[in-house]
Amino acid sequence: MDKPILDSWNKNAEEWIKIIDNDKIPSRVFTNKAIIKAIEKDSGEKILDIGCGEGWLTRSISNMGKHAVGFDATEALLKNARKKGSEEYYNITYDEIVNGKAHPLAPFDTAIFNFSLYQEKGLETLLKKVKELLTSNGTIIIQTLHPYFLIANGGNYQSRSISDSWKGLPGNFTDGHDWYARTFEDWTKVINVAGLHIIDLREVTNNENTPISLIIKAS
């Protein structure tokens, strides 16, 4: 992961924890429910939550009766996660995954990226390496910005970097990192180049039927 992204999370970790603990992001009512539903369906018993943050999803997976493990690169978030539950959390960066760092609990049945893929370059390699941490029929589930976001926020329908992705969120965030938002076509290319195949897609909408996120399941 790019250094500016890690720096941004390190600066904003405590504020992020406050926002999550107090349910201050309205869209999470829909996106949280959607990712949990995706995991409940045929995800196996040992689940890896990559970019787990303060661990809300890891804990939710554990509450399903599954073995949940969280990876993140922001120690302040991991420290908070460890206080809130008994799940296993590890400080592991995306670069370490790409460089082939082994993990004693591998293989996993499913790996989750829940709004934790921001970079433009290197994503295909990261997904390839994550696949190596899974069982032979393991799956990767990604929840990310819906491509509709590209149009709704002004501009043409083409993949591009969104500056200061924290902007508009409640809370006193500073130095927000960029987020590379992709079209459906470019997400398909990323999955294919990574040697994966899309086996399910879900478009998550709010009460006004406006798309707010996309869930991709690949194997």
N, C-alpha and C positions, 0 to 999 in steps of 0.2 A: 504494500500500500504506500502511496506517496507520503513523504514526510509532512507536507502541509495538512493532510487529513489527520494524521496521528497527532500533530501539534494542536489542531483545532479541538479534537476530542479531549486531549489532556487539559486544555484550558477550560473547557465547558462541562467537564464531567459532573461536578457538584451541582451545577444548575440543571443539567439534564436529569439527574436523580430526583431533584425536587419536582420537576415538571411531570415526570413519569409517576412518582409516588402520589401526586395529587390529581392525576388524570386530566391534565390541562390541554391535551391535544385531541380535539373532537373527532378527527378522522380515525383515531385508534379504536373507537367503538366498533367500526366496521372491519378495519384491517386486522386487528387482533383476533376477532372471531373467525375471520376467513383463514388465517394461517393455522389456527388451532384445528379448524375443520379439515384442512388439507393434511395435517400431520396425523390426525386420528384415522384417516383412511389409508390403509395399506402402507404404513411407514416402517413397519418392523418394530423391534423392541429396544434397540440401542441407537440413540439419536444424538447427533452432533450439532450443536447450535453455534454457528460460526459468526462472530461479531455479536456475541451474546449480551454485551453491555452490562447493565445492572442485574440481568438474569431473570427478568419476568417470564420470558418464554421458556427458558430452561426449567424453571420451577413449574410452569404449567404442564410441560411435557412429563416431568416427574410425577405430577399429580394424576396423570393418565395411567400410572403404573409402569411407565417405561423407564429405561435407564438413560438419563439425560446427562450430557457432558457439554460444558460451555468453553469456547475459545474466545479470547478477546486480547487486544493489544494495549488497552488502557487500564492500568493497574488500579486506579481509583474506582473505576466501575466494578472491577473484579472484587475488590475489597468489600464493596457494598453488597455485591451478590453473595459473597461467602457469609456475610452477617445474616442474610435473609433466608438462607436455606442450606441444606446439607449436600447439595449437588456438587459435583467435581468441576472446578474451574481452573483453566490454565492460561497463562499469559503467553500467547503464541501469535506472532505477526503473520500477515499474508506472505511476506517475503520468506519467512521460515518454512511455511507450507510449500511454497514454490521451490525452495531449495531442497525439498525432500526430507524435512525433519520428521523422523518417525515418532509414533505415539504408542505407548504401551497398551492403550485400550482399543486400538484399531484391530479388526475392521468394524465399521459402523454400518447399520442398515440404511440410514438416511442422514444426509447433511443438509442443514437449513441455513440459508442466507436471508434473514428477514430485514429488509431495508439496510443492508450492510455492504452493498456493492456500489461503489461510487466512481471508480476509476475508468478512464477511457482505454488505456493500454494494459496489456498483460492479463486481461480477464480470462482469455481462452486457456492460457497456461495454468492459471490458478485453478480453474475448474477441472482441468486434466489431472492436476496433482491431488485435488480433493477426491476425485474419483478413485484414486489409488488407496485412499483411506477407507473405502467402502467394501462391502461384500460384493461378490461377483454380480449379483442382481440388485445392488444398492441404487438408491435414487438421490438426486439433488433437488431440493425445493427452493425456489427463489421468489421472494416477494419484493417488488420494486415499484417505482413510479409507473403509472399507466402512461403509455405513449400519448394519450390525450392531453397530458400535462404540457407537451410541447406546443400545442395549439392554444390551449387555455391561457397560457402565460405569455402569449404574443409571439409572433414569428412563424416561420414556415415549418412544415412537418418534415423535419430532418433532425437526425441525432446531433446533439450539441451539448456543450458544457454549460451548466447553470451555475452562475457565480453566487457565492454566499447562500448555500442551500438552507441555512438556518433562518434566513430572513422570513418574516411572517409568522414564525412560531412564537407562542407565548414564552416569556422568560427573558432574562438579560444575558443573551449569548453574544460572544465577541469572536471576531475572526473566523466566521463560518467558512467551511471548506467548499470547494466546487463539487458538483455532482454531474457526472456525464449521463444524460438521459438519452435513451435509445428508442428508435422506432421498432415496430413489430419485426420488420424485415431485418434490422440489424441485430436484434436479439436472437432471431433464428440463425443468423450467420455465426454469432458467437457460440451458440450451442453446438452447431454442426462442426465448426473448426475445433472445438474442444473434444470432438469424438463422441458426443452425446446425441441423443434423440429425444425430442419433445414427446412426452406421452400424455400430457394433460396441460390445459391452459384454463385459467379462470380470471375473468374480469370482475373486480370488486367495485361495487357502486355504493353511493350513499342513498339517503332517503329520497333524493331528487333524481335518482338513477343517473347521476353523473359519475363517470369512471374515476376512481381514485387510486387504484393499484392494480397490478398484474401479478398473478401467481403462475409460475412456470414450474412444471415437474418434468425432470429429464432423467434419463438413465443411459 
